[in-house]
């Protein structure tokens, strides 16, 4: 389901491959999906660029913010700042 809504990457994709997908789809955020298409987490351009110096061929799984149960805090994951987005029903 998620793969049809947003641009996606697999956790095993490299940082380089994820950046290329972002460029191709002109987005700054990718959903990270498992083999069955379920959402495992998100990775932002900011995450990728921050980890870039370490190893551009490192897997996305090392920098993605992991999805949890609805309302759960993503412990240990980088914080995503999604500017300009408002919850439904907000002004």
C-alpha positions, 0 to 999 in steps of 0.5 A: 500500500505505502509503495503506491503512495510515496517514493520508497527504498529498501533497508538494504539500499545504499545511501547513494541509491536512496539519494538517487531515488530522491533526485529521480522522484524529486522528493526529500523523504522516502518510505522504507519498506520491507519485501511485502511492502509494509512500511518499516520507517522513513529516511530523509535527505537530511539523514542521508547527507549527515551519514554520507561522510561515513560511507555512501555505500552504507545501508539505509537501515542504519540511518532511517527513522523506524516506524512503530506502533501508532503514537509510539516514540521512535526511540533511538531514531533521528528526528524528522522535521517535516516543515510545512505539514499540518495535521488534518483539521489544523487551520 
